[in-house]
Amino acid sequence: MAIFDAAGKDFKQLGDKCCICEREKSEGLHLYIGYICAECEKAIVHTDTSDPIYQEYVEKLRKNNISSIFT
């Protein structure tokens, strides 16, 4: 997200916190359940569903979805 000054100049570039890697990134997807950075989105898409890391992604997304329902 960019913040602009009164003259419309780009003042500061801010990132959003990824719900998978928990790092601030400036490129990614904003979903109902939260924000997923482009790197994590690519990793999720290219991970086979039988891979144990895929289940970790699912759990992180599920955890984020549950917390967003109550807020």
N, CA, C and O atoms as a printed pandas DataFrame, in Angstrom:
     atom_number atom_name residue_name chain_id  residue_number  x_coord  y_coord  z_coord
0              1         N          MET        A               1    0.849   -1.156    0.000
1              2        CA          MET        A               1    0.000    0.000    0.000
2              3         C          MET        A               1    0.902    1.228    0.000
3              4         O          MET        A               1    1.842    1.313    0.790
4              5         N          ALA        A               2    0.621    2.159   -0.868
5              6        CA          ALA        A               2    1.407    3.381   -0.949
6              7         C          ALA        A               2    0.686    4.499   -0.207
7              8         O          ALA        A               2   -0.541    4.591   -0.234
8              9         N          ILE        A               3    1.453    5.326    0.439
9             10        CA          ILE        A               3    0.911    6.508    1.103
10            11         C          ILE        A               3    1.410    7.716    0.337
11            12         O          ILE        A               3    2.600    7.818    0.035
12            13         N          PHE        A               4    0.508    8.633    0.021
13            14        CA          PHE        A               4    0.854    9.792   -0.775
14            15         C          PHE        A               4    0.751   11.062    0.058
15            16         O          PHE        A               4   -0.083   11.155    0.958
16            17         N          ASP        A               5    1.606   12.044   -0.246
17            18        CA          ASP        A               5    1.517   13.335    0.434
18            19         C          ASP        A               5    0.458   14.187   -0.251
19            20         O          ASP        A               5   -0.178   13.731   -1.202
20            21         N          ALA        A               6    0.260   15.405    0.210
21            22        CA          ALA        A               6   -0.786   16.287   -0.310
22            23         C          ALA        A               6   -0.611   16.583   -1.798
23            24         O          ALA        A               6   -1.594   16.830   -2.495
24            25         N          ALA        A               7    0.620   16.562   -2.290
25            26        CA          ALA        A               7    0.875   16.840   -3.699
26            27         C          ALA        A               7    0.706   15.594   -4.565
27            28         O          ALA        A               7    0.850   15.668   -5.786
28            29         N          GLY        A               8    0.405   14.460   -3.955
29            30        CA          GLY        A               8    0.215   13.230   -4.713
30            31         C          GLY        A               8    1.496   12.470   -4.985
31            32         O          GLY        A               8    1.494   11.502   -5.745
32            33         N          LYS        A               9    2.601   12.902   -4.366
33            34        CA          LYS        A               9    3.860   12.179   -4.547
34            35         C          LYS        A               9    3.874   10.948   -3.651
35            36         O          LYS        A               9    3.339   10.962   -2.542
36            37         N          ASP        A              10    4.500    9.879   -4.154
37            38        CA          ASP        A              10    4.635    8.658   -3.371
38            39         C          ASP        A              10    5.497    8.964   -2.157
39            40         O          ASP        A              10    6.667    9.321   -2.298
40            41         N          PHE        A              11    4.927    8.825   -0.966
41            42        CA          PHE        A              11    5.613    9.198    0.262
42            43         C          PHE        A              11    6.323    8.013    0.898
43            44         O          PHE        A              11    7.489    8.115    1.280
44            45         N          LYS        A              12    5.629    6.896    1.011
45            46        CA          LYS        A              12    6.219    5.730    1.647
46            47         C          LYS        A              12    5.528    4.474    1.140
47            48         O          LYS        A              12    4.303    4.443    1.026
48            49         N          GLN        A              13    6.292    3.452    0.839
49            50        CA          GLN        A              13    5.733    2.183    0.391
50            51         C          GLN        A              13    5.629    1.246    1.590
51            52         O          GLN        A              13    6.627    0.954    2.248
52            53         N          LEU        A              14    4.427    0.782    1.865
53            54        CA          LEU        A              14    4.210   -0.135    2.976
54            55         C          LEU        A              14    3.826   -1.501    2.442
55            56         O          LEU        A              14    3.226   -1.612    1.373
56            57         N          GLY        A              15    4.170   -2.534    3.181
57            58        CA          GLY        A              15    3.772   -3.878    2.813
58            59         C          GLY        A              15    2.713   -4.393    3.760
59            60         O          GLY        A              15    2.438   -3.789    4.797
60            61         N          ASP        A              16    2.131   -5.496    3.398
61            62        CA          ASP        A              16    1.165   -6.162    4.250
62            63         C          ASP        A              16    1.812   -7.417    4.802
63            64         O          ASP        A              16    2.709   -7.985    4.179
64            65         N          LYS        A              17    1.360   -7.851    5.968
65            66        CA          LYS        A              17    1.935   -9.032    6.605
66            67         C          LYS        A              17    1.272  -10.291    6.053
67            68         O          LYS        A              17    0.054  -10.454    6.131
68            69         N          CYS        A              18    2.084  -11.166    5.500
69            70        CA          CYS        A              18    1.609  -12.420    4.923
70            71         C          CYS        A              18    1.169  -13.365    6.042
71            72         O          CYS        A              18    1.862  -13.513    7.048
72            73         N          CYS        A              19    0.013  -14.000    5.854
73            74        CA          CYS        A              19   -0.479  -14.919    6.881
74            75         C          CYS        A              19    0.227  -16.279    6.834
75            76         O          CYS        A              19    0.000  -17.118    7.705
76            77         N          ILE        A              20    1.076  -16.504    5.833
77            78        CA          ILE        A              20    1.829  -17.756    5.742
78            79         C          ILE        A              20    3.239  -17.576    6.309
79            80         O          ILE        A              20    3.609  -18.258    7.265
80            81         N          CYS        A              21    4.023  -16.673    5.738
81            82        CA          CYS        A              21    5.417  -16.489    6.172
82            83         C          CYS        A              21    5.556  -15.421    7.253
83            84         O          CYS        A              21    6.609  -15.306    7.881
84            85         N          GLU        A              22    4.500  -14.641    7.473
85            86        CA          GLU        A              22    4.447  -13.586    8.491
86            87         C          GLU        A              22    5.479  -12.482    8.276
87            88         O          GLU        A              22    5.920  -11.842    9.231
88            89         N          ARG        A              23    5.859  -12.263    7.023
89            90        CA          ARG        A              23    6.754  -11.157    6.680
90            91         C          ARG        A              23    5.968  -10.087    5.937
91            92         O          ARG        A              23    4.962  -10.377    5.289
92            93         N          GLU        A              24    6.433   -8.858    6.037
93            94        CA          GLU        A              24    5.802   -7.776    5.291
94            95         C          GLU        A              24    6.276   -7.806    3.853
95            96         O          GLU        A              24    7.476   -7.790    3.579
96            97         N          LYS        A              25    5.320   -7.849    2.937
97            98        CA          LYS        A              25    5.628   -7.881    1.509
98            99         C          LYS        A              25    4.718   -6.890    0.793
99           100         O          LYS        A              25    3.612   -6.606    1.252
100          101         N          SER        A              26    5.186   -6.374   -0.317
101          102        CA          SER        A              26    4.409   -5.369   -1.048
102          103         C          SER        A              26    3.598   -5.965   -2.199
103          104         O          SER        A              26    2.727   -5.290   -2.747
104          105         N          GLU        A              27    3.868   -7.220   -2.575
105          106        CA          GLU        A              27    3.124   -7.846   -3.667
106          107         C          GLU        A              27    2.483   -9.134   -3.178
107          108         O          GLU        A              27    3.130   -9.966   -2.542
108          109         N          GLY        A              28    1.199   -9.285   -3.486
109          110        CA          GLY        A              28    0.510  -10.495   -3.083
110          111         C          GLY        A              28   -0.980  -10.397   -3.300
111          112         O          GLY        A              28   -1.464   -9.533   -4.030
112          113         N          LEU        A              29   -1.706  -11.301   -2.651
113          114        CA          LEU        A              29   -3.150  -11.390   -2.804
114          115         C          LEU        A              29   -3.857  -11.015   -1.506
115          116         O          LEU        A              29   -3.491  -11.487   -0.430
116          117         N          HIS        A              30   -4.858  -10.175   -1.619
117          118        CA          HIS        A              30   -5.721   -9.861   -0.484
118          119         C          HIS        A              30   -6.960  -10.729   -0.624
119          120         O          HIS        A              30   -7.730  -10.588   -1.574
120          121         N          LEU        A              31   -7.142  -11.626    0.334
121          122        CA          LEU        A              31   -8.287  -12.523    0.335
122          123         C          LEU        A              31   -9.164  -12.226    1.539
123          124         O          LEU        A              31   -8.773  -11.460    2.420
124          125         N          TYR        A              32  -10.328  -12.818    1.582
125          126        CA          TYR        A              32  -11.214  -12.656    2.731
126          127         C          TYR        A              32  -10.508  -13.049    4.022
127          128         O          TYR        A              32  -10.689  -12.402    5.053
128          129         N          ILE        A              33   -9.709  -14.103    3.967
129          130        CA          ILE        A              33   -9.043  -14.614    5.167
130          131         C          ILE        A              33   -7.762  -13.869    5.510
131          132         O          ILE        A              33   -7.202  -14.092    6.584
132          133         N          GLY        A              34   -7.283  -13.001    4.644
133          134        CA          GLY        A              34   -6.063  -12.261    4.926
134          135         C          GLY        A              34   -5.248  -12.011    3.677
135          136         O          GLY        A              34   -5.767  -12.029    2.561
136          137         N          TYR        A              35   -3.976  -11.778    3.879
137          138        CA          TYR        A              35   -3.049  -11.437    2.803
138          139         C          TYR        A              35   -2.044  -12.566    2.633
139          140         O          TYR        A              35   -1.499  -13.070    3.616
140          141         N          ILE        A              36   -1.797  -12.967    1.383
141          142        CA          ILE        A              36   -0.783  -13.967    1.064
142          143         C          ILE        A              36    0.181  -13.330    0.078
143          144         O          ILE        A              36   -0.224  -12.878   -0.993
144          145         N          CYS        A              37    1.468  -13.296    0.445
145          146        CA          CYS        A              37    2.461  -12.688   -0.444
146          147         C          CYS        A              37    2.617  -13.533   -1.708
147          148         O          CYS        A              37    2.259  -14.711   -1.729
148          149         N          ALA        A              38    3.152  -12.922   -2.750
149          150        CA          ALA        A              38    3.306  -13.586   -4.047
150          151         C          ALA        A              38    4.193  -14.830   -3.949
151          152         O          ALA        A              38    3.938  -15.827   -4.624
152          153         N          GLU        A              39    5.221  -14.775   -3.119
153          154        CA          GLU        A              39    6.124  -15.922   -2.981
154          155         C          GLU        A              39    5.416  -17.122   -2.359
155          156         O          GLU        A              39    5.578  -18.252   -2.819
156          157         N          CYS        A              40    4.627  -16.870   -1.307
157          158        CA          CYS        A              40    3.902  -17.966   -0.656
158          159         C          CYS        A              40    2.795  -18.498   -1.554
159          160         O          CYS        A              40    2.547  -19.703   -1.591
160          161         N          GLU        A              41    2.138  -17.615   -2.269
161          162        CA          GLU        A              41    1.087  -18.041   -3.201
162          163         C          GLU        A              41    1.680  -18.986   -4.248
163          164         O          GLU        A              41    1.084  -20.013   -4.572
164          165         N          LYS        A              42    2.834  -18.640   -4.764
165          166        CA          LYS        A              42    3.501  -19.482   -5.762
166          167         C          LYS        A              42    3.896  -20.830   -5.148
167          168         O          LYS        A              42    3.739  -21.874   -5.780
168          169         N          ALA        A              43    4.407  -20.798   -3.920
169          170        CA          ALA        A              43    4.798  -22.037   -3.247
170          171         C          ALA        A              43    3.595  -22.944   -3.010
171          172         O          ALA        A              43    3.688  -24.157   -3.199
172          173         N          ILE        A              44    2.468  -22.369   -2.598
173          174        CA          ILE        A              44    1.263  -23.155   -2.352
174          175         C          ILE        A              44    0.780  -23.807   -3.647
175          176         O          ILE        A              44    0.459  -24.995   -3.672
176          177         N          VAL        A              45    0.732  -23.028   -4.708
177          178        CA          VAL        A              45    0.232  -23.524   -5.989
178          179         C          VAL        A              45    1.106  -24.654   -6.536
179          180         O          VAL        A              45    0.593  -25.584   -7.158
180          181         N          HIS        A              46    2.408  -24.585   -6.312
181          182        CA          HIS        A              46    3.319  -25.577   -6.885
182          183         C          HIS        A              46    3.653  -26.726   -5.935
183          184         O          HIS        A              46    4.458  -27.591   -6.282
184          185         N          THR        A              47    3.057  -26.752   -4.757
185          186        CA          THR        A              47    3.305  -27.836   -3.809
186          187         C          THR        A              47    2.257  -28.927   -4.010
187          188         O          THR        A              47    1.059  -28.651   -4.073
188          189         N          ASP        A              48    2.724  -30.159   -4.109
189          190        CA          ASP        A              48    1.816  -31.289   -4.262
190          191         C          ASP        A              48    1.008  -31.472   -2.973
191          192         O          ASP        A              48    1.533  -31.293   -1.874
192          193         N          THR        A              49   -0.252  -31.823   -3.115
193          194        CA          THR        A              49   -1.126  -31.958   -1.941
194          195         C          THR        A              49   -0.705  -33.095   -1.018
195          196         O          THR        A              49   -1.131  -33.134    0.136
196          197         N          SER        A              50    0.116  -34.015   -1.495
197          198        CA          SER        A              50    0.604  -35.095   -0.636
198          199         C          SER        A              50    1.862  -34.695    0.140
199          200         O          SER        A              50    2.301  -35.430    1.025
200          201         N          ASP        A              51    2.433  -33.558   -0.179
201          202        CA          ASP        A              51    3.627  -33.056    0.505
202          203         C          ASP        A              51    3.238  -32.551    1.901
203          204         O          ASP        A              51    2.260  -31.814    2.023
204          205         N          PRO        A              52    3.969  -32.923    2.949
205          206        CA          PRO        A              52    3.638  -32.473    4.313
206          207         C          PRO        A              52    3.595  -30.944    4.469
207          208         O          PRO        A              52    2.829  -30.432    5.285
208          209         N          ILE        A              53    4.397  -30.226    3.706
209          210        CA          ILE        A              53    4.401  -28.760    3.817
210          211         C          ILE        A              53    3.065  -28.182    3.351
211          212         O          ILE        A              53    2.648  -27.123    3.820
212          213         N          TYR        A              54    2.394  -28.874    2.430
213          214        CA          TYR        A              54    1.086  -28.416    1.952
214          215         C          TYR        A              54    0.087  -28.380    3.111
215          216         O          TYR        A              54   -0.708  -27.447    3.224
216          217         N          GLN        A              55    0.132  -29.391    3.962
217          218        CA          GLN        A              55   -0.757  -29.425    5.129
218          219         C          GLN        A              55   -0.465  -28.265    6.075
219          220         O          GLN        A              55   -1.381  -27.726    6.696
220          221         N          GLU        A              56    0.799  -27.879    6.188
221          222        CA          GLU        A              56    1.154  -26.714    7.019
222          223         C          GLU        A              56    0.527  -25.443    6.448
223          224         O          GLU        A              56    0.014  -24.613    7.199
224          225         N          TYR        A              57    0.566  -25.287    5.125
225          226        CA          TYR        A              57   -0.080  -24.134    4.490
226          227         C          TYR        A              57   -1.575  -24.117    4.800
227          228         O          TYR        A              57   -2.136  -23.079    5.148
228          229         N          VAL        A              58   -2.204  -25.270    4.669
229          230        CA          VAL        A              58   -3.646  -25.372    4.928
230          231         C          VAL        A              58   -3.951  -24.990    6.378
231          232         O          VAL        A              58   -4.907  -24.259    6.637
232          233         N          GLU        A              59   -3.154  -25.474    7.310
233          234        CA          GLU        A              59   -3.378  -25.164    8.728
234          235         C          GLU        A              59   -3.225  -23.672    9.009
235          236         O          GLU        A              59   -4.008  -23.105    9.771
236          237         N          LYS        A              60   -2.227  -23.032    8.404
237          238        CA          LYS        A              60   -2.041  -21.592    8.604
238          239         C          LYS        A              60   -3.212  -20.807    8.029
239          240         O          LYS        A              60   -3.669  -19.836    8.634
240          241         N          LEU        A              61   -3.697  -21.222    6.869
241          242        CA          LEU        A              61   -4.853  -20.557    6.275
242          243         C          LEU        A              61   -6.101  -20.785    7.114
243          244         O          LEU        A              61   -6.888  -19.861    7.320
244          245         N          ARG        A              62   -6.284  -21.990    7.593
245          246        CA          ARG        A              62   -7.439  -22.316    8.439
246          247         C          ARG        A              62   -7.393  -21.500    9.737
247          248         O          ARG        A              62   -8.407  -20.949   10.164
248          249         N          LYS        A              63   -6.220  -21.429   10.354
249          250        CA          LYS        A              63   -6.056  -20.667   11.596
250          251         C          LYS        A              63   -6.410  -19.201   11.366
251          252         O          LYS        A              63   -7.094  -18.590   12.186
252          253         N          ASN        A              64   -5.956  -18.648   10.275
253          254        CA          ASN        A              64   -6.235  -17.251    9.956
254          255         C          ASN        A              64   -7.723  -17.045    9.672
255          256         O          ASN        A              64   -8.282  -16.013   10.042
256          257         N          ASN        A              65   -8.358  -17.998    9.031
257          258        CA          ASN        A              65   -9.778  -17.910    8.721
258          259         C          ASN        A              65  -10.613  -17.919    9.997
259          260         O          ASN        A              65  -11.563  -17.144   10.115
260          261         N          ILE        A              66  -10.279  -18.775   10.945
261          262        CA          ILE        A              66  -11.017  -18.851   12.201
262          263         C          ILE        A              66  -10.884  -17.556   12.982
263          264         O          ILE        A              66  -11.867  -17.060   13.532
264          265         N          SER        A              67   -9.665  -16.998   13.038
265          266        CA          SER        A              67   -9.469  -15.762   13.798
266          267         C          SER        A              67  -10.192  -14.575   13.143
267          268         O          SER        A              67  -10.598  -13.646   13.841
268          269         N          SER        A              68  -10.356  -14.594   11.820
269          270        CA          SER        A              68  -11.031  -13.484   11.158
270          271         C          SER        A              68  -12.547  -13.534   11.364
271          272         O          SER        A              68  -13.214  -12.504   11.268
272          273         N          ILE        A              69  -13.089  -14.698   11.642
273          274        CA          ILE        A              69  -14.519  -14.816   11.878
274          275         C          ILE        A              69  -14.905  -14.131   13.173
275          276         O          ILE        A              69  -15.975  -13.526   13.245
276          277         N          PHE        A              70  -14.079  -14.205   14.189
277          278        CA          PHE        A              70  -14.391  -13.665   15.498
278          279         C          PHE        A              70  -14.046  -12.185   15.648
279          280         O          PHE        A              70  -14.388  -11.579   16.664
280          281         N          THR        A              71  -13.383  -11.597   14.671
281          282        CA          THR        A              71  -13.013  -10.186   14.795
282          283         C          THR        A              71  -13.924   -9.287   13.998
283          284         O          THR        A              71  -13.745   -8.069   13.998
